[in-house]
Structure formats: C-alpha cells, structure tokens
Amino acid sequence: MKLFLLIFAGLILEVFVWIGVGDLVGSMWYVFFWFVIAFFIGLNIIRKYSTGLMPQMQQMQAGQMSSDPALTGNLPKIISGFLLLLPGLISDVLALLILIPPVQNALKAVMMKTMMKRQQAMMEKMMGGMMGDMGGMGGAQGQNPFADMMRQMQDMQNQQGGSRDSSVIDGEAREVTPDAKQIELKDVNQK
C-alpha cells in the first residue's frame, strides 16, 4: 500500500512539473518532444548495455551474487535508460544523475551490499532448514555446522568484489612427457 501511495504521489508530482515546465518554456509541445527524444535515448542506452547480460540478471534475481564486472558496471546504465523511457522530467533528471560516474559507483556499492544481505539471508534460511532436518545434530550448543564454510564463502566474495575478470581461469600447469613411440619409415615404393 505504501508503494502504491509513493507511486501515486510521484505521478502527481510529475504532472505538476510537466505543467510548470510547459508554462515556463511557453508550450507543452516542447515538453512532449523532450519525452519522445528521451524515450529513444533511453531505448538506445538499454540496447547498448544490456546485450549478453540476461544470464547474470537471472542469477541476480535468484539471489546469487554475480561479481561479473559487465553486470555491475552496466546495471546502473540500464536503470538510467529505463528511467529515460518513463515520460517524466523528474525521472529524466534522476536518469541523468545516474549517468554521472561517482553516482554510478555509489549505486553499484548499494546494489552489491543489498545483494550480499539477500544472499546471506537466503543462505541462513537454507542452512536453518537443514538444521531442522538434521534433528539437532549441529554440535554441542546447536550451532550451525556450516557457519565456517559460509563465512569463508562470504570472505571469498568480498575479496573478489568487482575486480574479478570472468575470462580468467585459475589452475596449475605441469609438464607431461608423453611416451614417444618411434615410427619406422619404410620404403613406400617397395611392393
């Protein structure tokens, strides 16, 4: 209900701003043309920055953290493009603010923090359900046996942050000498 009231108040505020700006510039047609131009700009921004991001978005929606720099770098721009699609001057100003790099960095930090909290809550819920299934076999004082593992996973995610390149594969290399069998060359012309 609060969300509905917030959206309704935002719509009323947008209409008043439209009327005020239309009176200020002398014609509502200028405001209308701005909405059309902003719509196409927002559409182009979304098309440009959302290519290939659908799998990461699905992971994010499922509550899994994605430290892919393409997703974390492009999501604020996609949000900005969506705000430009909406017909309103306030949403357009917010979209232009999001396109400023320091604001993008702050938005990225807030999104990552929110996703980490969401993932933590999901893991605690999942591990709490496992504890109930185990019938209290979780240690002397009923502690979660997976708490250390969860903490290590979170530490790894915090260390990786947004600096991990998704095209790098970690591994070890060792030299292997194959058993070389020598092939004897025979005279091909012999019959």
Secondary structure, DSSP 8 states (H G I E B T S, - for coil): -HHHHHHHHHHHHHHHHHHHHHHHHS-HHHHHHHHHHHHHHHHHHHHHH-TT-HHHHHHHHTT-----HHHHHHHHHHHHHHHHHSS-HHHHHHHHHHTSHHHHHHHHHHHHHHHHHHHHHHHHHHHHHHHHHHTS-S-TT---TTHHHHHHHHHHHHHHTT---TT--------------------TT--
